[in-house]
Amino acid sequence: MHRRYMDEFMEASERLQPRYSPGKCNGRLVLFEARESPDTEYLRSGLAESGIEVHTVPASHLDLMEEPVVVETAAIVRESFPGDNAAA
């Protein structure tokens, strides 16, 4: 059931993405990129004043938040935001 909703979400995202124009972030961004995703570097160029930290995860986009890949995703979050992990 969960997978069906994710598939519907991804289809909607693909339809809406061409209309989306993000603003510039004043800080730094942390991007989780699935290895099996298309190259999106041209989309993120100039989005963050302090740069973008890109982490390529060995999975498809839909697997980033599923076991066992989510364990690696969580480790990257903890590493990228060390001061924000008091409850972790």
C-alpha positions in Angstrom: 0.0 0.0 0.0 2.8 2.4 1.0 4.6 1.8 -2.3 1.4 2.7 -4.3 1.2 6.1 -2.6 4.9 6.7 -3.3 4.4 5.8 -6.9 1.4 8.3 -7.2 3.5 11.0 -5.4 6.4 10.5 -7.8 4.1 10.7 -10.8 2.6 13.9 -9.6 6.1 15.3 -8.8 7.2 14.6 -12.3 4.2 16.5 -13.7 4.7 19.5 -11.4 8.4 19.8 -11.3 8.7 21.8 -14.6 6.5 24.5 -13.1 8.5 24.8 -9.8 11.1 27.5 -9.5 12.8 27.5 -6.1 14.2 30.6 -4.4 17.7 30.9 -3.2 18.6 29.6 0.3 20.6 31.9 2.6 22.5 29.0 4.1 23.7 25.6 3.1 21.7 22.7 1.7 22.2 19.0 2.3 21.0 16.9 -0.7 20.4 13.2 -0.6 20.6 11.9 -4.2 19.7 8.4 -5.2 22.5 6.8 -7.3 19.8 5.6 -9.7 18.4 9.1 -10.2 18.9 11.3 -13.3 21.6 14.0 -13.1 20.0 17.1 -11.5 23.1 19.2 -11.0 21.9 21.8 -13.4 18.7 22.2 -11.4 20.4 22.9 -8.1 23.1 25.3 -9.4 23.1 28.5 -7.4 20.4 27.5 -4.9 22.3 28.0 -1.8 24.6 30.8 -0.8 26.8 28.6 1.4 26.8 25.7 -1.1 25.2 22.3 -1.4 26.5 19.2 0.4 25.6 16.3 -1.9 25.4 12.7 -0.6 24.8 10.0 -3.2 23.1 7.0 -1.6 23.3 3.6 -3.4 19.5 3.1 -4.0 16.6 4.3 -6.0 14.7 7.5 -5.0 11.8 5.5 -3.5 14.2 3.4 -1.4 15.9 6.3 0.5 13.5 6.0 3.4 13.1 2.2 3.4 15.2 -0.5 5.1 18.1 -1.1 4.8 19.0 2.2 3.0 17.3 4.4 5.6 20.0 3.4 8.0 22.6 5.1 5.8 20.4 8.0 5.2 20.0 8.5 9.0 23.8 8.3 9.5 24.3 11.0 6.9 21.7 13.3 8.6 23.5 12.8 12.0 26.9 13.6 10.4 25.6 16.6 8.5 23.8 18.2 11.5 25.8 17.2 14.5 24.5 19.9 16.8 20.9 18.9 16.1 21.1 15.4 17.4 20.6 15.7 21.1 17.7 13.3 21.1 19.3 10.8 18.6 
